[in-house]
Each structure stands twice: as structure tokens, then as C-alpha cells.
Amino acid sequence: MNKTELVEQIAKEFESKAAAERAVNAVLAAITKGLKKEGKVQIVGFGTFEVRKRKARTGRNPQTGEKIRIKASKTVGFKPGKGLKSSI
């Protein structure tokens, strides 16, 4: 399911598709803000989003085989909660 499909699914519960899209955008913005500020967003029964740090490492260019240096970076991880796990 992509964002458009999610909005359409939620629109069935709202007055309009525009209201559903605003709701989805508000939730995504709140999660993003929480990750930037605190590094972790926990939604009980659903799961936890958290910022994870990746160390710098050596990789290879798949076309040339040349060694390259991959910089340290941050990524977002998601750990599903018990409620989500049990529902699927």
C-alpha cells in the first residue's frame, strides 16, 4: 500500500478525501518531527520508529570492483509492536 492508497482507505472514514489526506500528512509530519527531536516515536500496540546510526565502512563499486568509502549515516528503523504482530 502506498500513500495514495492509504489516503483512499482512510477517506472512507472521513468526510472527504482532502480531510483524510490532511490527517495522513499530519501523522507523518508528527512522526518525522518526533524522530528529529527525540530520535524515537513509540505508538503503543503498533510499533516504534527510531533513528539508527550506521558506521562508516568500505564497500565496492559493483561495476568496477573498486573499493569505496561509505560515510557514516543515519536511517530509520521500525520495530512492530505486539498488537501489530498479532493482527497479521
HELIX and SHEET records of a PDB file:
HELIX    1   1 LYS A    3  ALA A   11  1                                   9    
HELIX    2   2 LYS A   17  GLU A   38  1                                  22    
HELIX    3   3 LYS A   82  SER A   87  1                                   6    
SHEET    1   A 3 LYS A  40  ILE A  43  0                                        
SHEET    2   A 3 GLY A  47  ARG A  54 -1                                        
SHEET    3   A 3 SER A  73  PRO A  80 -1                                        
SHEET    1   B 2 ARG A  57  ARG A  60  0                                        
SHEET    2   B 2 LYS A  67  ILE A  70 -1                                        
END                                                                             
